[in-house]
C-alpha cells in the first residue's frame, strides 16, 4: 500500500483505483509484513472486505457526486478506541476479552465518511508511556531499522508503525503528552496533536480526561488535514469541495510561510539534543527562513524540562483514579513499567492535584503573554532519534518537547525533517495556539513541500524507493 488518502481519492474519482483493490493491497501488506513489524492488535479482514465492496458499489452509483475524500479509504484505530461489539484491550492483557459497549464518536465519524476499518493497532498499556513498549502485548518494530529493534514511539506505537511501513494509509492515535507526535517522529510520518476539547473523547479509554486528545497519523500533511476534518464531522461532500477548490482550510494549506513569526529553541533549550536531530532541526530552520519565515528564539516562561516533569502530575493523578485498583493488585498481569508510573499517583494528595490545576491557569496566562506576536513555536519533536529498545530508559520519557503542548492547551503538527546519516528519521513540530490547527498544518505543509519527498523505510510494504535502498 503506497498510496496516500489524497492519491486514493483521486484514483477513485478517475476510475484508476477502487476501494476493493486498496483494501486487498492493505491486507496483503499486513499478511506479508506484520509478522515482522507487529503493529496490529487485531485485523478485521472479512468486515473490511465487505465494507470495500459496499464502497465500490456506492461509487458506481454516485454518478460523480462527491462522496468525500475518506470514502473507501482503509484506516486503523489505536486499540484504546471503542468499536461496538469489538474487543478493545487498551494494551492490557487483563482486558484481552473486554468488549466495547459502543462506538467512539471519532470512529463513527470516520466510518460515516466512508472509511474502511482494517482493525486495531497496538498501544502502550493504557497509553501511559512514550517509548512505545509493551511487556505483554508486544512492542512494534520500528520500520526504519531492519536489524535492530528500535523504539517506535508511544503510546500510539502500532498506529505509527502501521502507517510508516505502508500497511495502511492512515490511523488514529491519541496524544496526552505526545502520544501522536512521538510515534510520528520516530517512524518518519506526520502526526497532528489536536486542541484539547476540540474532538470528542467518548469511547476512548482514558488516561487523563483533562489532557487526552485524539488525532491522525498519516504520510502527508494534506492527509492529516483530510483525516482531521473527517474526525471533526465535516460533511464529506463539503470537505471534498473545499479540498478540490482550494478553499477554507485547503486554501490556507497553500498559503506558504507568509512572513509568519516563528519561535525556535534558545541556546539553553538546545542543550542535550542529539547531534543528528539538532543538525536536521537547524537545516529545517534555514528552510523556514528561506520561505519567508521570521525565525527568532522564543524563551518559554517555564522550561520544557519543568513542564515535562512537575506539570505531568495531573496525568499521574488521573491515571491512578482510573487504574489504581488494577495496578495495586500484585497478581494483575500488567506492564510493570506502567504499573510503576500509575502507582506514583497513590502518593498525590487532593491538595496537590488542585494546586496543579490552579498552577495550570497561571502557566496558560504566562505563556499567552510571552507568545504575543508569535505565530508558532518550532522544536525538534524529540531530543533523540529512535533508540534500541533495550537502551531506552523506561524511568524517563522522550516527551521533553511534546508535553508542553498538552499542558498549555496548544495544537501541533509533527513533520519529518529527513533521515539522519545513520538512516533514522528526524522530525520537528509546529506548535500553535489552541484552535489554530489550520495554521499549524499550513506551516508544516509549506515546509514539507520545500523539503521534498521522504524515502520509504527499509521495512516497507510497497516497492523500494531509490533513496531508501541507497542508504
N, C-alpha and C positions, 0 to 999 in steps of 0.2 A: 504494500500500500504506500505509494509515493505521493499520491495526490493530497492537496490541502482542501479545506472546506470550499474555498473560492474556486479552485480548479474543478472539484466535483460538481459544484453548482453550475459552472459554465458548461461542463460536459453534458450534464442533464439537459440544459437548455438547447444545445445544438444537436443532441442525439448521439454524441460520440461515446457517452458513458451511460451506465444505468445503475440504479441502486442495488440491483441483484449482483451485478458484476463487482461493484465496490465492496459489498458485504462479503462476497466469496473471496475476494482478494485479502480482506482483513482476516477472515477465518483461516485462510491458508497460511498467512503470515504468522498468526498465533500458533498454528499447528507446527510450523517449521521452526519458530524462534523462541517461543515462550518456555520451552524446556530448558533453555539456556538463560534467558533473562528473568523469568519468574515474576512477571509484572501482574498477572491476573489471579484474583482470588476465585472468581467463577466466570465461566463463559456461557452465555445463553444462546447457543448456536441455532437451535431449532426456532426459537422465538424471533431471533434476528433475521433468519431466512424468511419467515412468514411476513415479518414487517417489511422486508425488502420487496417481496412480491407485491404487497399491497401498495407500496410507494411507487413501484413501476406502473401498476395499473392506474393509479391516480394521475401520474404524469401523462400517461397516454390519453386520459380522458379530460385533461385540463385545457386542451386546445390553446396552449400558450399562455393561459392565465398564470400570474405569478403565485407560486406556492411557497416561496421563501427560500433563502439560501441554505437552510438546515434540512430542507426536505430530502429524505433519502440518504442523509449523511450518517455514517456509523459514528458512535461516540461511546465513551466509557464513564462510569461513575466510580469515584472513590468509595471504598466499601465502608463508609460511615453514612452514606446517603440511602435512605429507605426507598424501596420499591415494594408496594403491597404484595404480600404473599411470597416474597423472596427473602432469603437469608441475608442479614446484614451483621457481619461479625465485629465490625469496628476494630479489626485486627486482634481480637481477643479470643484465645482458644476456648475460654469458658462460655463464649457466646456463639460457638460453632453452629448451633441449631436455632439461633434467635430469628424468628420470622417477623418481618416488618409488618406492622399493623396498617400502614397507609403509605402512600407515595409522597415523598417530599415535593413541595411546590416547585422548586427549581427543576427537579427531574421531570415532573409532569409538564412543565413549560417546554422543555426540550423535546419531549415526546409529542406534545401538541404541535410543535413546529415541524414535525415530520422526521425528527431524528430517530435513528435506529440504534437501540441499546444493545451493544455487544456483550456487556457483562460488567462485573465489578473488579476494581483494581486494588492491589494490596496497600496497606497503610501501617504506619507505626501504631501500636496499640493505643486506642482512644485519642489518636492524633497528638500524643504527648512526646514529641521528640523531633529534632531537626536533622539528624544524620540519615534517617530512612531505614533504620534497622528494626528487626522484629525477631525475637528469640524463638517463638513457637510457630508463627505463621509464615515465616520466611522473609528474607531480605532480597529485594530485586537487585539484579546485577546491572551496574551502570554500563550502558551500551558503548561508552567511549573507550573502554579498555577490555579487549577480549581475553587478556591474560591474567589480570589482577582484579579481584572483586573490590570495587571502589564504592564509596558512599554515593547512593543515588539522590540524596537529599530527602528530607521529610517535612511533614509527615506524609505528604501525598506522593509517596515513592513509586507506587505502581502506576499512577497516572502519568508521572514524569517519564518513566522508562518505557511505557507502552507507546506514548506519543513520539518520544525521541527515536525509538527503534523502528518506527514506521508501521507498527501493528494496528494503529487506529489514528485517524486524523486529529482527534481532539478528545479531551477528557475533562471532567470536573474534579477540582481539588477544593480544599478548604485551607484557610490561612488565619491562624490565631497569633502567630509570632513570626510567620514567614513560610508557612507550610505549602503555599502555592509557589512562591518565588524561589525557595531553596531548591526544590527538585527541578524547577525550570532552569535555574542557573547551573546546577551540577550536571544536568542532562542536555544542556545546549539548546533549549527551546524557549518559547515565550510564555510568561505567566502574568496574569492580571490579579492583583490584590484589590478587591473592591472596597468601597467605603462602608464602614460599619452601619448596619441597619438598612442598606440600600436593597439588598437581596434577602428574601425570607430565609430563615434558618429552621423552620419547622420541618420535621422529618429528617434532620441531620443529627446524628448522635453528638451531644455536646461535649466540648472540652471546657470552654469558657463562654457562657451565654453573653457576657459583656463584649468579648473581643472576637468571637468566631465570625468569619466571613467566607462565603463560598466564592469561587472564581474559576475561570477557564485556563487550561493549559493547551497550547497549540503550537504549530510550527511557523506561524507568521503573526505579525501584529494585526493585520486585517482579519485573519481568522479569529483572533481573540476578541476583536470588536464585534464580529458577527455572532459569535457564541454568547458574548456578554449581552447583546441586545435580545437574543432569544431567551436567555435566563431572566431578563427583565420582564419578559412577557410582551415584548413589542409585537404587534400583529405581523405575521410573516409576510404578507403582501406589501405592507408599508415598509418593512425592513428591506425587502428586495428592491422596491422602487427607490428608496433613499440610496442604497448601495450602488445601483446601476446608474442613477442620475448624478451621483456625487454630491448629494445634498445632505443636510443635517450633519450627523457625526462623520459621515463619509466624505463630506466636503472638507471638514476640519482635518481629516487624516491626510489630505493632500496639501495642507496649508504650509508645511515646512516649519522651520525653526522660527522664522518671523521676528528676529530680534528679541526673543524671549530671554529673560534674565534667569540664569541657572546657577544655583549654588553647588559648589563642589567641596570636597573634603579639605579641611585645614591641614596644615603640616602635622599637627598633633594627632588628628584622627587617621592620618595615613600610616602612622607607625604600626608595625606588626602585620600589615597586609602583605601577603605572599608576593614575591618579586614579579612573577609572571602575571598575576592578576593586576598588580599595580601598573605594570607596563602596558597591558591592554587597556586599562582604565585611562591612563594618560593619553594613549593614542586616540581613544574614543573622544576625550575632551577636545583634542585638536580637531577632530572631525566636527564636533558640535560648534566650535568657534568658526570653522571654515564654512559652516552652513548659516552663519549669521547669529549664532547664539552668543549672548554676553555671559561668559563663564567666569564667575568670581567665587572665592572661598566663602562658605557660609558657616558661621560658628553657632552650633546648636546651644541654646541656653543650658540644657542638660546634656551631658556627653552621651554618645551612643553606648558606651560601656555601662554607665549608670542606668540608662533606660533599659538596657538588656537585663540587668541584674535586679536592682531593687524594685523596679516597676512591674516585674513579672509576678509579684505577689498575688495580684488579682487572679491570674490564671491558676496559680497553685492552689489558692483557697477554693476557687470554684470547682476545680477538678477533684479536690478532696470531697466536696459536697456530693458530687455525682458518684465517685468510685472509691471513696474511703473505705466503706464496709468490705468491698471485694478485696481491696489491697491489704486490709488488716487481717484477712483470713490467711494464715500461713500455708494452708493447703490449696489455695486457689492457683490454678495454672495460668500465671500471668508473666509478662516480661519483667524480669527483676529490675532492669534499669528504669522501667516505667513505674514499677511499684515504689521505688525509692523517690522518684520525682513527685508522685501523688502523695505519698505519706508525709512529705515535708509540709503538706497543708495541715496536718494534725496539730502542729505547733503554732499555727497562725490564730491569734485571738480575734474576736469580733471587732475589737477596737483597732487592731492593726489593719483589718480589711477595710473598715470605714475610713481610717486615716488614708489608706492608699487611694480610695475612690475620691476623697476630697483633694488629695495631692494631685490627682489627675486633672481636676478642674484648673488648678494653678498652672500645671505644666502646659495645658492646652492654651491658656491665655498668654503665657510667656512665649510659647512657640509662635502663636499667631502674630504677636507684636514683633518678634525678631524676623519673621518671614515676610513682613511687609515689604513690598517692592520686588519680591522674587516670584517667579512663576513655577519653578520646580527645583527639587534638590536631587542631585545625581550622585550615586555612590556605587562602588562595586556591590553586587548583591551579596556576596560572601567574601570574607577576608582571605579565604584559602581556596585552592582548587579541590576537586574530589579526592579524598584521601583513601588509601587502602582501608577497607572496613576494619581490619584488625588493628589499625593505628588510630582510629577515631576514639577520642576520649569521651566516653558517654557521660561523664560528670560535667562536661562543658557543652557548648552549643555553637553551631556555625552561624547563629542568627544575630551576630553583632549589629549588622546594619539593617536588619529587617524588622526587628521587634518595635523599633521606634515608630514605624508607620502604623502599626496596630494600636499602640498605646496613645498616639497622638491623633487617632481617628482620621488618618490620611488614606489616600489610594496610591497605587504604584504599579508600573509595568516593568517587568524584568525582560531584558532582551539580550541575546548573546552578543559578545563583542569580538568573537573569533575563537581561535584554537591556539593553545599555548605551544611552545616549542616541543613539549613532551606529549602533545596530542590530546590535551584535555580542554574542555570548553571553558572560556572565560565569559564574564557577564557583568552587566550593570543594571541598575534600576532607576527609573524616572519616577520620583515621588512627588505628588502634588496634593493640594488641599483636598479635603473630603468633598466628594461630589464632582471633582474635576477629572473624572476618568477620560473624558474626551480629550482633554489637553495632554494627559499622561500618555495616552495611546498615540496621539498625533506626534508628540516629540519622539517617542520610540519609533514610530513609522518613518519619520524623517531620517533618523539615524540608521535604521535598518536598510533603507533604500541606498544611503550613501555607503554603508558597509559592504553591501553586495551579498550574494548567496552564501549560506553556511554549507560546509561539506556535510555529508552524512556520516554518522558514527560507524565504526567498524562492524558493530552488530546491528545490521540494518536489513529490514525486510524487503527493500526494493533493490534495484540494480545499483551496484557500487559506483560512486562518483570518482572521477579522476582525482579530485582534491583529497578524497578520503583514502584512496588506495596509495597515493603518493606520500602519505605522511610517514 
